[in-house]
Amino acid sequence: MSRIDPRGAVVVVTGAGNGIGAATAKRYAGLGAQVCVVDIDESAAHASAAACRAAGGQAHVFPCDVADVGALRALADTVATTVGPVDVLVNNAGVGVGGPFLDTSLDDWQWLRSINLDAVVHGCHLFGAAMVERGSGHIVNVASGAAYIPNKRMATYCASKAAVVMLSRCLRADWAANHVGVSAVCPGVINTGILDRTRLRGSAISERAWMAKAFSYSHAPDSVAKAIVGAVAHNRAQVSVGIEAQLAYHSLRLLPGAVQDVLARA
């Protein structure tokens, strides 16, 4: 696959109003890209776009609810006609559900899946088609270390992120001959606002305070943004971000199943 020069490249980032998305948009803007800042929160998107322009890049704001496939289709069409062919898509928008599985509802699952998985599938389909036809482009799907670290309070979230990783690996193989790269980036614990977009159920409700404290001491969003830019530049299949995610990825596969079960219950 030919290397994508970020200077002048059209880069679409979903969930770009804050956290990892905002950091990724700003980092690409600093490299001279035309960044399409996509977020359901229009005011946050404008603030992120302003930071991108201050970093020296061009930024375009596109309010969009990525859970709405019609809105995502309209986004793909609008970006193509008003900005240009998309070189890089970063499917970053995400939410969480935490708590014992039976304390969560099917509505919780459908809500999370519509953003964490379905929006990724739809984004790959709607933006990837033009890339494959053109024979150039790259998609980064932001998954999570939770994709390979089981946790008794995160069944719904872990399942959605594991699916994103497998989807990414399959599309990478499918589109390789068309010179379109696909990467899965798996952050560990990152200091973002995802806790504010997480539905806590059952016993997890009382654990919110220490979760917030843990996030406050975690990695900066820009560490993930750097990994995303590097994944595109070097066409990497999968990248774990954070020492905890890296250690888990390499060590969990070597541990006996019984030990993995104990860790998942911890």
N, C-alpha and C positions, 0 to 999 in steps of 0.2 A: 504494500500500500504506500502511495506517495505521501510524503510528510505534508501536513496542513500548516501553512504559514499563518500564524495568528494575526499578522498585520493585514487589516482589511477584511479578515474572515468574518462571516456572519455567524454569530454564536447565539443560540437560543438557550436560556436557562430558566427552568420552571422553579417556582418557589423561591424566586430571586429577591423577594422583598426583605429578607433577613437571613441570618445564620449562614449556613454553607452556601446557599444560593447567592446571597448578596456578596459574599467573599469571592465566589467564583466569577461572578459578573465583573466585580472590580478588578480582579487579577487579569482577566482577559482584556478588559478595557485598557489596563496599563500596558498591555502588549500590543495595543493598536487595533483591537478587534472592534467590529460593530456589534454591540451587545443588545440583544432583545430581552428586556427584563420582564418576565412573565410572573404574575402573582395575582391571587384572588383579592388581595388587599391593595387597592390602587394607590393609596397614600404611601404605603411602605414601598411599593414599586417605584414611585416617583423619587422618594428619598434615596433609594438604591441607585437609580439612574443618575441622580445628581452626583453621587460619590464616584460613579463610573466616569462621568465627564471630568470631574476634578482630577481623576487619575490619568486623564489624557486621551480617553477613548470616546467613541460615539455610543450613545445609548438611546434605545427606543422602548417606550413603555407599552405593554400589552396586558391589560387586565383580563384575567381568564380563570375560570373554574375548571381545572384540568379533569375533574371528575365527570364533567359534562362532555361527552364525546363530540357533540355537535359544536360546542364552543371550541374544542381543541381542533376540529377540522377547519373551522373558520379561521382560527389562529394560523394554522399552517398555510392556508390560502393567502391570508392578509400579509404575512411575513414575506412570502414568495413574491408577491406583486408590489409591495411597498419598500422592502429592504433588499431582497435578492435571494438567490439560492442559498439554502442553509448549509454551512460547512460543518458545524458542530452543534449537536443537540445534547443538552445535559438534563436528563430527567431526574430532577432533584426533589420536587415537592413530596412531602411525606407527613404522616400523622402517626399517632400511637394509640394502642389500647393495652392497658395493664391490669392484671388481676387474675385470680383463678378462672379457668376457662368457663366453668358453669355459672360463674357470676357475671360473665359478659353475655350480651344478647346477640342474636343473629343480626340485628340492625347494626350493632357495633362492628361485627365482622364485615358486613356489606359496605359500611361507611369507610372503614380502613382499606378494604380491598379496592374500592373504587378509586382511591388516590394512590396507594402504595403499589398496586399491581396493575389494575385495569388502565390507569392513566399512563403507566409506563408502556404497556402493550400498545395502547392506542397511539402514543407518541411515536413509538418505533415504527408503527405501520404507516402513519400519516406523513411523517417526515422522512422515514427510511426509504419509502418508495422512490422519491425523487433522487435520493442519493444513489440508490442502486442503479436507476436508469442513467444517471449522469456518470457513474463509475468513480465517485469520489465522495468522501464524507466520513464522519465519525460520530457515534452515539455513546455517551457515557450514562450508564444507569447507576444512580446512587443507591446502593443496597445498605448493608450494615454488617458489623461483626456478628450481630444476632442471627444472621443467615446460617452460621455454623456453630453458634454457641447456644445450646438449648437452655431454656429457663422456664421454671414452672409457672411463673407469673406473666409470661410473654408469648404464649402459644400463638396467638393471632398475629402479633407483630413478627415473630421469628418466621412463621410460615410464609408471610407475604414477602419478606426479604430473601428467604431461601429461593422462592420462586423467581424473584428478579435476577438472582445470580444465575440460575439455570437457564432462564430465558436469554440472558446476555451471552452465555457460552454457546448456546445453540445458534443464535443469530450470527455470532461471530464466525462460526463455521459455515453457515448458510451463505453469508455475504462476502466471504473472503475473496472469492473469484471476481467479485464486482468492485474490489478495492475499497470496500466500506468497512471501517473498523468498528468494533463494539467492545466496550470495557465495562466491567463491574467494579465499582469502588466501594469498599466496605469499611466505613469508619467505626471506631470504637466509641467511647464516651466523649461526646463533643459538646462544648458549651454553646448550645443553641436554644432557641425558644420552643423546642418540640414538646417540652412538658406542658406548655400552655395549649398545645394542640393534641393532647393525649387524654383519652377517656380512662379514668381510673375506676376500677370496680372492686367491690368486696374489700378484702384486707389491704389492698394496694392503696386505698384512699388514705388510710392512716400513715402510709409510708411516704407521702408526698414531700414532707419537709426534708427528710434525709436524701431523697432523690434530688431535690433542688440544690442541696448543699453539694452533693456529688458532682452534679453538672457544673457548678460554679468553680470546681477545682479541676475540671477536665481540659481537654485539648481545645485550642482555638479553632474556629471555623476555617481560618486561612490555611491550616495544615491540610485540611481536606481539599480546599481549592487548589493548593499546590499539587496535590496528588492527582486531581482531575486533569489539570493542564498537562502534567507529565504523562498521564495515561494516554492522552491524545497524541502528544508529541512523539512518544516512543511506541505507540500502538500496543499497549499492555493489555493483557486479557483480564487480569484481576489484581487489584491493589488493596491491601489492608492498611488502614491508617490508625496509628496509635500503637504503642508497645503491647497493650493488652490484647488488641485485635490480632496483631502479628503473632504473638506467642500462642494465642488460642488456635489460630489457623494451623500452625505448624505442629503444635503439641497434641491437640485433641485427637487427631487422627491416629496417634501412636498409643493413646491410652486405652486400656481394656474397657469394654462396654460398661462393666459394673462401676468403674471409677467415673466414667462420663455421667452415669445415672446419678451418682452422689453429687457431683458438681451441679447438675441441672436442678437438683432439689435444694441446693444451698441457698 
